Amino acid sequence: MLNTNPEKSAPLPTGLKIWIGLFLLPILAAPQIYGASMLIFDGDTKDLWRWLLFFGVNSYSFVLIGIAVLSIRLYRRTHRLMVSMVPQFTLLSIVGLVWLALAIKPTNNSEHAQYDPRLFSHTPAEELAEATQKNSVEGIERAVKSNRVALNYQEEYYGETVLAMACHNDHVEAVGALLRCGANPNIPDYVDGKTALHEVCDRHKTSAVQVRLAKLLIAYKANVNQPQAKPNNKRKSHGVVIDMSGRLPLLMAVGNGQFDLVKLLIEHGANINGQQRYKDFYPPHDWLQGETAVVEAMFLNQYDMVEYLLQHGANPHLCCWGRKATLDTLINEHLANASLTSQARKRVLKIQEMVRQMDRKKAIRQ
């Protein structure tokens, strides 16, 4: 029997077949899209909007197939190639308009990462932040002259100052210029109460740049014994705020293996026996309560640092009430470790003898 339905019997032109084939190519990426879309949940599978977004992302294959079917039907009804391409062009136009709307929408400063100079956009410190990011001494001096309020202005999402941003970005010349103009190095941010000196010491690297930054800050009255402050409720960005107040610059430098910074801080009056007093830290790290620099250095196998701290007056018998340990405790733990190398064992024994000599001298004085 002959097929009398012209809509079903009309052959598709090669151009339309190629067009539809290209349009359906993204379906090949469906498995990868599915895997990546699992990150939408981020450990939380109870929120309805997450499920809606998940199904919306993974339904794109059905949308493309539906548009391809519509395109074929339009051609068989009209026999016009351009008319049959209208569904695809419509979808592309919608996607383009959405992308354009997102691209030109006003940027919310809270979307920027901490220490991003764009956080200061449309604020009194915008000009100063731009000059600081360029490490321009002249630009900084000009910006401060026109608006001194900008010097210690704290952006509203993280509470960062331009000085803290410059320290984070290792802009030594800019830091020097800001301090000479009168920037206060002891202003804590809103997020975790860090000052500029905390930022320099809490870096997982040691370099001449970090030491230069610390020297500048200390020269302009940065407090080497200022603990991290409590998070400030002025913070406007979203997310969990954890109270890490109580951390000391010296302990940060020790924890990050920054021996040169440790020496610098002690030379300028850092309390060598200062104990960290966290107010509300991560429960798994409660053992950090009351930690001292010498205990932290020993815990991290920083034997040179331990010896230096002992030589400069560190008390080996202060007990960390979280870890319930003194330096003696950690020395014994190291010596009991069967995997300790012979060289490391010699270093630990040397430290043990230093502690005994300190105790003998103390007994003689008494």
TADA-V894919 format. One record per residue. N is the residue number from 1. SS is DSSP state (helix for helix, strand for strand, loop for the rest). OMEGA is omega in radians with two decimals (999 if undefined). D_CENTER is the distance of its C-alpha to the mean C-alpha in whole Angstrom. Layout:
BEGIN
N&SS&OMEGA&D_CENTER ; N&SS&OMEGA&D_CENTER
END
This chain:
BEGIN
1&loop&3.14&72 ; 2&loop&3.09&71 ; 3&loop&-3.07&67 ; 4&loop&-3.14&68 ; 5&loop&-3.09&65 ; 6&helix&-3.11&64 ; 7&helix&-3.11&60 ; 8&helix&-3.03&60 ; 9&helix&-3.09&62 ; 10&loop&3.13&60 ; 11&loop&3.13&59 ; 12&loop&3.10&55 ; 13&loop&-3.11&55 ; 14&helix&-3.13&53 ; 15&helix&3.14&51 ; 16&helix&3.12&50 ; 17&helix&3.13&49 ; 18&helix&3.14&47 ; 19&helix&-3.14&45 ; 20&helix&3.13&45 ; 21&helix&3.11&44 ; 22&helix&-3.12&41 ; 23&helix&-3.11&40 ; 24&helix&-3.12&39 ; 25&helix&-3.13&37 ; 26&helix&3.13&34 ; 27&helix&3.13&35 ; 28&helix&-3.12&35 ; 29&helix&-3.08&31 ; 30&helix&3.13&32 ; 31&helix&3.13&31 ; 32&helix&3.11&28 ; 33&helix&3.13&27 ; 34&helix&-3.14&28 ; 35&helix&-3.13&25 ; 36&helix&-3.10&22 ; 37&helix&3.08&24 ; 38&helix&3.12&23 ; 39&helix&3.12&19 ; 40&helix&-3.07&21 ; 41&loop&3.10&21 ; 42&loop&3.10&18 ; 43&loop&-3.12&20 ; 44&loop&-3.10&22 ; 45&loop&-3.06&26 ; 46&loop&-3.10&27 ; 47&loop&-3.12&26 ; 48&helix&-3.09&29 ; 49&helix&3.11&27 ; 50&helix&3.10&25 ; 51&helix&3.12&28 ; 52&helix&3.11&30 ; 53&helix&3.13&27 ; 54&helix&3.14&27 ; 55&helix&3.11&31 ; 56&helix&3.14&31 ; 57&helix&-3.04&28 ; 58&helix&3.11&31 ; 59&loop&-3.05&34 ; 60&helix&3.13&34 ; 61&helix&3.13&36 ; 62&helix&3.09&39 ; 63&helix&3.14&38 ; 64&helix&3.12&39 ; 65&helix&3.12&42 ; 66&helix&3.13&43 ; 67&helix&3.10&43 ; 68&helix&3.10&45 ; 69&helix&3.12&48 ; 70&helix&3.14&48 ; 71&helix&3.14&48 ; 72&helix&-3.12&51 ; 73&helix&3.12&53 ; 74&helix&-3.14&53 ; 75&helix&-3.10&54 ; 76&helix&3.06&57 ; 77&helix&-3.00&58 ; 78&helix&-3.07&58 ; 79&loop&3.10&58 ; 80&loop&-3.06&56 ; 81&helix&-3.09&53 ; 82&helix&3.11&51 ; 83&helix&-3.11&51 ; 84&helix&3.13&50 ; 85&loop&-3.10&47 ; 86&helix&-3.14&46 ; 87&helix&3.14&44 ; 88&helix&3.12&42 ; 89&helix&3.11&42 ; 90&helix&3.13&41 ; 91&helix&3.12&38 ; 92&helix&3.12&37 ; 93&helix&3.13&37 ; 94&helix&3.13&35 ; 95&helix&3.13&32 ; 96&helix&3.13&32 ; 97&helix&3.11&33 ; 98&helix&3.13&30 ; 99&helix&-3.14&28 ; 100&helix&3.13&29 ; 101&helix&3.13&29 ; 102&helix&-3.08&25 ; 103&helix&-3.05&25 ; 104&helix&-3.13&27 ; 105&loop&3.12&26 ; 106&loop&-3.11&24 ; 107&loop&3.06&20 ; 108&loop&-3.09&19 ; 109&helix&-3.11&16 ; 110&helix&3.13&14 ; 111&helix&-3.12&14 ; 112&loop&3.14&11 ; 113&loop&3.10&8 ; 114&loop&-3.13&7 ; 115&loop&3.06&9 ; 116&loop&-3.11&11 ; 117&helix&3.12&15 ; 118&helix&3.06&16 ; 119&helix&-3.10&15 ; 120&helix&3.11&18 ; 121&loop&3.12&20 ; 122&loop&3.06&23 ; 123&loop&3.11&23 ; 124&loop&-3.08&25 ; 125&loop&-3.07&22 ; 126&helix&-3.12&22 ; 127&helix&-3.14&25 ; 128&helix&3.13&23 ; 129&helix&3.12&20 ; 130&helix&3.13&21 ; 131&helix&3.13&23 ; 132&helix&3.13&20 ; 133&helix&3.10&18 ; 134&loop&-3.12&22 ; 135&loop&-3.07&22 ; 136&loop&3.13&25 ; 137&helix&-3.13&27 ; 138&helix&3.13&30 ; 139&helix&3.12&28 ; 140&helix&-3.13&26 ; 141&helix&3.13&29 ; 142&helix&-3.12&31 ; 143&helix&3.13&28 ; 144&helix&-3.14&29 ; 145&helix&-3.12&32 ; 146&helix&-3.12&32 ; 147&loop&-3.10&30 ; 148&helix&3.11&29 ; 149&helix&-3.08&27 ; 150&helix&-2.99&24 ; 151&helix&-3.13&24 ; 152&helix&3.13&22 ; 153&loop&3.10&21 ; 154&loop&3.10&18 ; 155&loop&-2.87&17 ; 156&loop&-3.05&18 ; 157&loop&3.12&14 ; 158&loop&-3.11&12 ; 159&loop&-3.13&15 ; 160&loop&2.96&14 ; 161&loop&3.09&16 ; 162&helix&3.12&17 ; 163&helix&3.12&18 ; 164&helix&3.10&14 ; 165&helix&-3.14&13 ; 166&helix&3.10&15 ; 167&helix&-3.14&15 ; 168&helix&-3.10&11 ; 169&loop&3.07&13 ; 170&loop&3.11&16 ; 171&loop&-3.01&18 ; 172&helix&-3.11&21 ; 173&helix&3.13&24 ; 174&helix&3.11&22 ; 175&helix&3.12&21 ; 176&helix&-3.13&24 ; 177&helix&3.14&26 ; 178&helix&3.14&24 ; 179&helix&3.12&25 ; 180&helix&3.12&29 ; 181&loop&3.08&29 ; 182&loop&3.13&28 ; 183&loop&3.14&24 ; 184&loop&-3.10&23 ; 185&loop&-3.03&21 ; 186&loop&3.12&21 ; 187&loop&3.12&19 ; 188&loop&3.10&17 ; 189&loop&-3.11&14 ; 190&loop&-2.94&15 ; 191&loop&-3.12&12 ; 192&loop&3.01&12 ; 193&loop&3.14&15 ; 194&loop&2.95&13 ; 195&loop&3.12&16 ; 196&helix&3.14&15 ; 197&helix&3.05&17 ; 198&helix&-3.11&14 ; 199&helix&3.13&12 ; 200&helix&-3.08&14 ; 201&helix&-3.06&15 ; 202&loop&3.14&12 ; 203&loop&-3.08&11 ; 204&loop&3.06&12 ; 205&loop&3.04&15 ; 206&loop&-3.10&18 ; 207&loop&3.09&20 ; 208&helix&3.14&22 ; 209&helix&3.14&20 ; 210&helix&3.13&18 ; 211&helix&3.11&21 ; 212&helix&3.11&23 ; 213&helix&-3.13&20 ; 214&helix&3.12&21 ; 215&helix&3.11&24 ; 216&helix&-3.11&24 ; 217&helix&-3.13&22 ; 218&helix&3.12&25 ; 219&helix&3.14&28 ; 220&loop&2.94&27 ; 221&loop&2.99&27 ; 222&loop&-3.09&23 ; 223&loop&-3.09&24 ; 224&loop&-3.14&23 ; 225&loop&-3.13&24 ; 226&loop&3.10&22 ; 227&loop&3.04&20 ; 228&loop&-3.14&17 ; 229&loop&3.07&18 ; 230&loop&3.06&18 ; 231&loop&-3.08&16 ; 232&loop&-3.12&18 ; 233&loop&3.05&20 ; 234&loop&-3.06&20 ; 235&loop&-3.10&16 ; 236&loop&-3.14&17 ; 237&loop&-3.10&14 ; 238&loop&3.08&15 ; 239&loop&-3.12&13 ; 240&loop&3.08&14 ; 241&loop&-3.12&14 ; 242&loop&-3.13&14 ; 243&loop&3.12&16 ; 244&loop&-3.08&15 ; 245&loop&3.13&18 ; 246&loop&3.14&20 ; 247&loop&-3.08&18 ; 248&loop&3.11&19 ; 249&helix&-3.12&18 ; 250&helix&-3.14&21 ; 251&helix&3.07&20 ; 252&helix&-3.13&16 ; 253&helix&3.11&18 ; 254&helix&-3.10&20 ; 255&helix&3.14&17 ; 256&loop&3.07&16 ; 257&loop&-3.07&19 ; 258&loop&-3.03&19 ; 259&helix&-3.13&23 ; 260&helix&3.11&24 ; 261&helix&3.09&22 ; 262&helix&3.13&23 ; 263&helix&-3.11&27 ; 264&helix&-3.12&26 ; 265&helix&-3.14&25 ; 266&helix&3.10&28 ; 267&helix&-3.09&30 ; 268&loop&2.93&29 ; 269&loop&3.09&30 ; 270&loop&3.14&27 ; 271&loop&-3.05&28 ; 272&loop&3.12&28 ; 273&loop&3.10&29 ; 274&loop&-3.13&27 ; 275&loop&3.14&26 ; 276&loop&-3.11&22 ; 277&loop&3.12&23 ; 278&loop&3.12&20 ; 279&loop&-3.04&22 ; 280&loop&-3.05&20 ; 281&loop&3.10&17 ; 282&loop&-3.13&17 ; 283&helix&-3.14&21 ; 284&helix&-3.08&20 ; 285&helix&3.12&19 ; 286&helix&-3.13&22 ; 287&helix&3.10&24 ; 288&helix&-3.11&21 ; 289&loop&3.09&24 ; 290&loop&-3.09&26 ; 291&loop&3.07&24 ; 292&loop&-3.10&26 ; 293&helix&-3.07&24 ; 294&helix&3.09&27 ; 295&helix&3.12&27 ; 296&helix&3.14&23 ; 297&helix&3.13&24 ; 298&helix&3.13&27 ; 299&helix&-3.11&25 ; 300&loop&3.11&23 ; 301&loop&3.10&26 ; 302&loop&-2.98&26 ; 303&helix&3.09&29 ; 304&helix&-3.13&30 ; 305&helix&3.11&27 ; 306&helix&-3.14&29 ; 307&helix&-3.14&32 ; 308&helix&-3.12&31 ; 309&helix&3.11&30 ; 310&helix&3.14&34 ; 311&helix&-3.09&35 ; 312&loop&2.96&34 ; 313&loop&3.11&35 ; 314&loop&3.12&32 ; 315&loop&-3.09&34 ; 316&loop&-3.03&34 ; 317&loop&3.06&35 ; 318&loop&-3.08&33 ; 319&loop&3.00&32 ; 320&strand&-2.99&28 ; 321&loop&3.06&29 ; 322&loop&-3.12&27 ; 323&loop&-3.10&27 ; 324&loop&-3.05&31 ; 325&strand&2.97&31 ; 326&loop&3.09&32 ; 327&helix&3.11&32 ; 328&helix&-3.14&35 ; 329&helix&-3.11&34 ; 330&helix&3.08&31 ; 331&helix&3.13&34 ; 332&helix&3.11&36 ; 333&helix&3.12&34 ; 334&helix&-3.10&33 ; 335&helix&3.13&37 ; 336&loop&-3.11&37 ; 337&loop&-3.08&35 ; 338&loop&-3.10&37 ; 339&loop&3.14&35 ; 340&loop&-3.12&34 ; 341&loop&-3.12&35 ; 342&helix&3.13&38 ; 343&helix&3.12&37 ; 344&helix&3.13&34 ; 345&helix&3.12&37 ; 346&helix&3.14&39 ; 347&helix&-3.14&35 ; 348&helix&3.11&35 ; 349&helix&3.09&39 ; 350&helix&3.12&39 ; 351&helix&3.11&36 ; 352&helix&3.12&38 ; 353&helix&3.09&41 ; 354&helix&3.13&39 ; 355&helix&3.14&39 ; 356&helix&3.11&42 ; 357&helix&3.10&44 ; 358&helix&3.14&42 ; 359&helix&3.13&43 ; 360&helix&3.12&47 ; 361&helix&3.13&46 ; 362&helix&-3.14&45 ; 363&helix&3.13&48 ; 364&helix&-3.13&51 ; 365&helix&-3.13&50 ; 366&loop&999&50
END
